[in-house]
Amino acid sequence: MESEEEREALIINPSEHVIVRKVKGGALSFRRWLRGRSLYCSKLLTSRAKSRYLFLTYLVTLHLLVLLCLTGVL
């Protein structure tokens, strides 16, 4: 199931620098987290029409609030 990159990230290479190993491991865990989030969101969006629109409204509102805070309006 795992790709070649994921398998290589788990193998400890003694000639590799410690920071490179940590970055690879962090990237791998971020990819797994992102995959889990996308699966969760896709399940939520396909569950029911009402919850789908509620979730999309929540996401749009959240992004607007962040944008307004970053621009200094709020």
C-alpha positions in Angstrom: 0.0 0.0 0.0 2.8 2.4 0.9 4.6 4.2 -1.9 8.4 3.9 -2.5 9.0 7.3 -0.9 7.2 6.3 2.3 9.2 3.2 2.6 12.5 5.1 2.0 11.5 7.7 4.6 11.2 4.9 7.2 14.6 3.3 6.5 17.4 4.8 8.6 20.4 5.6 6.4 23.5 6.2 8.6 25.2 8.3 5.9 22.2 10.7 5.9 22.3 13.8 8.0 20.0 13.8 11.1 18.1 16.9 9.9 17.4 15.3 6.5 15.9 12.2 8.2 13.7 14.4 10.5 12.5 16.4 7.5 11.6 13.2 5.6 9.8 11.8 8.6 7.9 15.0 9.1 6.9 15.2 5.5 5.7 11.6 5.7 3.6 12.2 8.8 2.2 15.4 7.2 1.2 13.5 4.1 -0.6 10.9 6.2 -2.4 13.6 8.2 -3.4 15.3 5.0 -4.7 12.1 3.5 -6.7 11.4 6.7 -8.2 15.0 6.6 -9.1 14.6 2.9 -10.8 11.3 3.6 -12.7 12.8 6.5 -13.8 15.8 4.5 -14.9 13.7 1.5 -16.9 11.4 3.8 -18.5 14.4 5.4 -19.3 16.0 2.1 -20.9 12.9 0.6 -22.9 11.9 3.7 -25.9 14.2 3.5 -26.8 17.3 1.4 -27.7 19.4 4.4 -24.5 18.7 6.3 -22.5 19.3 3.2 -23.8 22.8 2.7 -23.4 23.5 6.4 -19.8 22.3 6.3 -19.0 24.4 3.2 -20.6 27.5 4.8 -18.4 26.9 7.9 -15.3 26.6 5.7 -16.1 29.8 3.8 -16.8 31.7 6.9 -13.6 30.5 8.6 -11.6 31.6 5.6 -13.2 35.0 5.5 -12.5 35.6 9.1 -8.9 34.6 8.7 -8.6 36.9 5.6 -10.2 39.8 7.5 -7.9 39.3 10.5 -4.8 39.2 8.3 -5.8 42.4 6.4 -6.4 44.2 9.7 -10.1 44.8 9.2 -11.0 42.9 12.4 
